[in-house]
Amino acid sequence: MRVLYFAQASDVTGCREEDWKVDRDLTLEEFWAEALRRHPALAELAGQSRVASGMRYVTDNQYLDRLEEAAIIPPVSGG
Protein backbone atom coordinates (compact mmCIF):
# COMPACT_ATOMS: atom_id res chain seq x y z
CA MET A 1 0.00 0.00 0.00
CA ARG A 2 1.41 3.37 -0.96
CA VAL A 3 0.65 5.97 1.73
CA LEU A 4 0.72 9.68 0.90
CA TYR A 5 1.18 12.36 3.54
CA PHE A 6 -0.12 15.85 2.86
CA ALA A 7 0.58 19.22 4.52
CA GLN A 8 1.32 18.89 8.27
CA ALA A 9 1.31 15.08 8.00
CA SER A 10 4.28 15.35 5.65
CA ASP A 11 5.99 17.73 8.06
CA VAL A 12 5.68 15.47 11.11
CA THR A 13 6.60 12.26 9.28
CA GLY A 14 9.46 13.77 7.33
CA CYS A 15 8.23 12.18 4.10
CA ARG A 16 5.62 12.75 1.43
CA GLU A 17 4.96 9.09 0.70
CA GLU A 18 6.06 5.60 1.62
CA ASP A 19 5.19 2.01 0.79
CA TRP A 20 3.75 -0.26 3.45
CA LYS A 21 3.93 -4.03 3.12
CA VAL A 22 0.49 -5.24 4.18
CA ASP A 23 -1.04 -8.60 3.37
CA ARG A 24 -4.71 -7.63 3.58
CA ASP A 25 -7.06 -4.67 3.40
CA LEU A 26 -7.14 -2.56 6.57
CA THR A 27 -9.96 -1.05 8.55
CA LEU A 28 -9.61 2.64 9.26
CA GLU A 29 -8.71 1.81 12.87
CA GLU A 30 -6.00 -0.64 11.76
CA PHE A 31 -4.67 1.91 9.28
CA TRP A 32 -4.32 4.57 12.00
CA ALA A 33 -2.71 2.06 14.38
CA GLU A 34 -0.07 1.27 11.76
CA ALA A 35 0.45 4.93 10.87
CA LEU A 36 0.98 5.82 14.54
CA ARG A 37 3.30 2.86 15.06
CA ARG A 38 5.46 4.10 12.19
CA HIS A 39 5.15 7.81 13.00
CA PRO A 40 4.09 8.52 16.60
CA ALA A 41 4.14 12.28 15.89
CA LEU A 42 1.01 11.78 13.74
CA ALA A 43 -0.97 11.45 16.99
CA GLU A 44 -1.37 15.23 17.12
CA LEU A 45 -3.14 15.13 13.73
CA ALA A 46 -5.01 11.82 13.91
CA GLY A 47 -8.22 13.14 15.46
CA GLN A 48 -8.64 15.92 12.93
CA SER A 49 -7.29 14.38 9.72
CA ARG A 50 -9.19 12.43 7.06
CA VAL A 51 -8.00 9.34 5.26
CA ALA A 52 -8.74 8.80 1.59
CA SER A 53 -8.32 5.64 -0.46
CA GLY A 54 -9.27 5.07 -4.06
CA MET A 55 -10.19 8.76 -4.47
CA ARG A 56 -12.78 8.69 -1.68
CA TYR A 57 -12.78 9.47 2.02
CA VAL A 58 -12.83 6.39 4.22
CA THR A 59 -15.31 6.10 7.09
CA ASP A 60 -15.19 3.86 10.15
CA ASN A 61 -17.06 0.95 8.59
CA GLN A 62 -15.01 0.81 5.37
CA TYR A 63 -11.75 -0.88 4.47
CA LEU A 64 -8.71 0.61 2.79
CA ASP A 65 -7.78 -1.51 -0.22
CA ARG A 66 -4.14 -2.56 0.12
CA LEU A 67 -3.75 -2.22 -3.67
CA GLU A 68 -4.90 1.44 -3.70
CA GLU A 69 -3.05 4.54 -2.58
CA ALA A 70 -4.09 5.87 0.80
CA ALA A 71 -3.68 9.48 1.85
CA ILE A 72 -3.63 11.23 5.20
CA ILE A 73 -5.17 14.66 4.69
CA PRO A 74 -4.98 17.11 7.61
CA PRO A 75 -7.46 19.96 7.83
CA VAL A 76 -6.70 22.83 5.48
CA SER A 77 -7.64 26.47 5.57
CA GLY A 78 -8.06 28.81 2.66
CA GLY A 79 -7.36 32.42 2.31
N, CA and C of each residue as an Amber inpcrd file, in Angstrom:
protein
   237
   0.8540000  -1.1680000   0.0000000   0.0000000   0.0000000   0.0000000
   0.9020000   1.2340000   0.0000000   0.6900000   2.1010000  -0.9510000
   1.4050000   3.3730000  -0.9620000   0.6090000   4.3650000  -0.1180000
   1.2930000   5.0090000   0.8380000   0.6500000   5.9680000   1.7270000
   1.2240000   7.3460000   1.4380000   0.3350000   8.2940000   1.1940000
   0.7200000   9.6750000   0.9010000   0.4280000  10.5400000   2.1190000
   1.3340000  11.4440000   2.4090000   1.1830000  12.3580000   3.5410000
   1.1230000  13.7840000   3.0160000   0.0620000  14.4870000   3.3430000
  -0.1170000  15.8520000   2.8640000   0.0570000  16.8650000   3.9990000
   0.4910000  18.0610000   3.6230000   0.5800000  19.2230000   4.5240000
   1.3110000  18.8650000   5.8190000   0.6710000  19.1190000   6.9850000
   1.3220000  18.8890000   8.2670000   1.7070000  17.4300000   8.4690000
   0.9720000  16.5010000   7.8730000   1.3120000  15.0800000   7.9970000
   2.6840000  14.8130000   7.3780000   2.9640000  15.4680000   6.2770000
   4.2780000  15.3470000   5.6500000   5.3560000  15.9560000   6.5490000
   5.0270000  17.0750000   7.1690000   5.9920000  17.7330000   8.0550000
   6.3630000  16.8530000   9.2430000   5.3830000  16.2460000   9.9020000
   5.6780000  15.4750000  11.1120000   6.2830000  14.1030000  10.8090000
   6.0110000  13.5490000   9.6280000   6.5990000  12.2570000   9.2810000
   7.9580000  12.3970000   8.6210000   8.2080000  13.5670000   8.0400000
   9.4640000  13.7710000   7.3330000   9.4810000  13.1420000   5.9510000
   8.2930000  12.7490000   5.4560000   8.2330000  12.1810000   4.1040000
   6.8900000  12.5260000   3.4690000   6.8590000  12.4670000   2.1670000
   5.6200000  12.7490000   1.4290000   4.8710000  11.4750000   1.0790000
   5.5970000  10.3690000   1.0090000   4.9630000   9.0940000   0.6990000
   5.8870000   7.9660000   1.1360000   5.2890000   6.7990000   1.3240000
   6.0600000   5.6000000   1.6160000   5.2220000   4.3800000   1.2640000
   5.8770000   3.2650000   1.0940000   5.1930000   2.0100000   0.7890000
   5.1400000   1.1510000   2.0450000   3.9480000   0.6590000   2.3410000
   3.7530000  -0.2620000   3.4540000   3.5480000  -1.6510000   2.8800000
   4.1700000  -2.6250000   3.4770000   3.9300000  -4.0260000   3.1170000
   2.8060000  -4.5400000   4.0080000   1.6280000  -4.6920000   3.4440000
   0.4870000  -5.2440000   4.1770000  -0.0870000  -6.3990000   3.3660000
  -0.5770000  -7.4060000   4.0660000  -1.0440000  -8.6020000   3.3690000
  -2.5580000  -8.6880000   3.2450000  -3.2470000  -7.6400000   3.6900000
  -4.7080000  -7.6260000   3.5810000  -5.1990000  -6.1890000   3.6330000
  -6.4580000  -5.9860000   3.2820000  -7.0620000  -4.6660000   3.4050000
  -7.1590000  -4.3080000   4.8830000  -7.1310000  -3.0200000   5.1860000
  -7.1400000  -2.5560000   6.5700000  -8.3960000  -1.7620000   6.8810000
  -8.9010000  -1.9360000   8.0880000  -9.9600000  -1.0480000   8.5510000
  -9.3230000   0.3130000   8.8160000 -10.1420000   1.3160000   8.9550000
  -9.6100000   2.6450000   9.2630000  -8.8550000   2.6220000  10.5880000
  -9.3730000   1.9140000  11.5680000  -8.7080000   1.8130000  12.8720000
  -7.3380000   1.1260000  12.7450000  -7.2770000   0.0590000  11.9680000
  -6.0020000  -0.6350000  11.7550000  -5.0140000   0.2440000  10.9980000
  -5.5250000   1.0000000  10.0360000  -4.6710000   1.9090000   9.2840000
  -4.0300000   2.9360000  10.2190000  -4.8520000   3.5680000  11.0750000
  -4.3180000   4.5650000  12.0000000  -3.3390000   3.9420000  12.9850000
  -3.6240000   2.7340000  13.4530000  -2.7100000   2.0650000  14.3800000
  -1.3360000   1.8740000  13.7290000  -1.3330000   1.4550000  12.4720000
  -0.0650000   1.2670000  11.7590000   0.6270000   2.6020000  11.5010000
  -0.1300000   3.6110000  11.1140000   0.4520000   4.9300000  10.8710000
   1.1090000   5.4780000  12.1430000   0.4350000   5.3160000  13.2810000
   0.9800000   5.8250000  14.5400000   2.1550000   4.9770000  15.0180000
   2.1520000   3.6990000  14.7150000   3.2990000   2.8570000  15.0580000
   4.5380000   3.3300000  14.2950000   4.3440000   3.6550000  13.0250000
   5.4600000   4.1040000  12.1950000   5.8750000   5.5410000  12.5050000
   4.8960000   6.3830000  12.8080000   5.1520000   7.8140000  13.0030000
   4.3460000   8.3170000  14.2030000   4.8380000   8.1080000  15.4150000
   4.0890000   8.5240000  16.6030000   3.6920000  10.0050000  16.6050000
   4.4600000  10.8550000  15.9340000   4.1410000  12.2850000  15.8920000
   2.8280000  12.5700000  15.1690000   2.3110000  11.6030000  14.4070000
   1.0110000  11.7830000  13.7440000  -0.1430000  11.8560000  14.7500000
   0.0980000  11.4480000  15.9760000  -0.9660000  11.4490000  16.9850000
  -1.6080000  12.8190000  17.1260000  -0.8200000  13.8710000  16.9870000
  -1.3660000  15.2290000  17.1180000  -2.3330000  15.5800000  15.9870000
  -2.2740000  14.8560000  14.8770000  -3.1440000  15.1290000  13.7330000
  -4.2510000  14.0940000  13.5530000  -4.1220000  12.9520000  14.1840000
  -5.0120000  11.8220000  13.9090000  -6.4890000  12.1570000  14.1210000
  -6.8270000  12.8540000  15.1690000  -8.2240000  13.1370000  15.4600000
  -8.8750000  14.1330000  14.5230000  -8.0750000  14.8860000  13.7990000
  -8.6390000  15.9160000  12.9340000  -8.3710000  15.7010000  11.4520000
  -7.6210000  14.6550000  11.1200000  -7.2900000  14.3770000   9.7200000
  -8.2530000  13.3680000   9.1230000  -8.3780000  13.4040000   7.8080000
  -9.1890000  12.4310000   7.0640000  -8.2450000  11.4930000   6.3370000
  -8.7480000  10.3180000   6.0480000  -8.0000000   9.3450000   5.2580000
  -8.7930000   9.0820000   3.9920000  -8.1100000   9.0980000   2.8750000
  -8.7430000   8.8000000   1.5930000  -8.0630000   7.5800000   0.9850000
  -8.8420000   6.7990000   0.2600000  -8.3230000   5.6410000  -0.4560000
  -9.1750000   5.4620000  -1.6990000  -8.5130000   5.2420000  -2.8230000
  -9.2670000   5.0690000  -4.0600000 -10.0790000   6.2980000  -4.4210000
  -9.5530000   7.4710000  -4.1330000 -10.1890000   8.7560000  -4.4740000
 -11.4750000   9.0260000  -3.6910000 -11.6220000   8.4170000  -2.5120000
 -12.7840000   8.6950000  -1.6770000 -12.3460000   8.7070000  -0.2180000
 -13.0570000   9.4740000   0.5880000 -12.7800000   9.4670000   2.0200000
 -13.2640000   8.1590000   2.6240000 -12.5080000   7.6490000   3.5620000
 -12.8300000   6.3900000   4.2190000 -13.5280000   6.6850000   5.5450000
 -14.6030000   5.9620000   5.8140000 -15.3130000   6.0990000   7.0870000
 -15.0400000   4.8620000   7.9420000 -15.4980000   4.9090000   9.1820000
 -15.1860000   3.8620000  10.1550000 -15.5680000   2.4560000   9.7090000
 -16.6010000   2.2950000   8.9460000 -17.0640000   0.9540000   8.5920000
 -16.5580000   0.4880000   7.2220000 -15.5620000   1.1760000   6.6710000
 -15.0150000   0.8080000   5.3690000 -13.5670000   0.3300000   5.5130000
 -13.1240000  -0.3930000   4.5030000 -11.7490000  -0.8750000   4.4660000
 -10.9340000  -0.0710000   3.4660000  -9.6430000   0.0290000   3.7340000
  -8.7080000   0.6090000   2.7870000  -8.1230000  -0.5430000   1.9830000
  -8.2710000  -0.4760000   0.6820000  -7.7800000  -1.5090000  -0.2160000
  -6.2560000  -1.4530000  -0.2510000  -5.6030000  -2.5510000   0.0650000
  -4.1350000  -2.5630000   0.1220000  -3.4990000  -2.3190000  -1.2420000
  -4.2720000  -2.4510000  -2.3230000  -3.7520000  -2.2180000  -3.6670000
  -3.9490000  -0.7820000  -4.1450000  -4.6490000   0.0230000  -3.3700000
  -4.8950000   1.4390000  -3.6980000  -3.9480000   2.3340000  -2.8980000
  -3.7510000   3.5410000  -3.3850000  -3.0490000   4.5360000  -2.5760000
  -3.9660000   4.9910000  -1.4560000  -3.3660000   5.2810000  -0.3190000
  -4.0940000   5.8680000   0.8000000  -3.4290000   7.2050000   1.1020000
  -4.2140000   8.1620000   1.5590000  -3.6750000   9.4830000   1.8450000
  -4.1800000   9.9780000   3.1950000  -3.2760000  10.5560000   3.9670000
  -3.6280000  11.2320000   5.2030000  -3.7160000  12.7130000   4.8720000
  -4.9030000  13.2690000   5.0870000  -5.1730000  14.6560000   4.6940000
  -5.5760000  15.4610000   5.9330000  -4.6560000  16.2660000   6.4640000
  -4.9790000  17.1130000   7.6060000  -5.9540000  18.2130000   7.1910000
  -6.5740000  18.8650000   8.1710000  -7.4630000  19.9640000   7.8250000
  -6.6820000  21.0870000   7.1330000  -7.3310000  21.7320000   6.2040000
  -6.7020000  22.8330000   5.4790000  -7.5430000  24.0840000   5.6580000
  -6.8950000  25.2190000   5.5210000  -7.6400000  26.4720000   5.5680000
  -7.3030000  27.2680000   4.3240000  -8.2560000  27.9960000   3.8630000
  -8.0590000  28.8070000   2.6630000  -7.8770000  30.2640000   3.0190000
  -7.5580000  31.0110000   2.0340000  -7.3610000  32.4240000   2.3110000
  -7.6050000  33.2560000   1.0980000
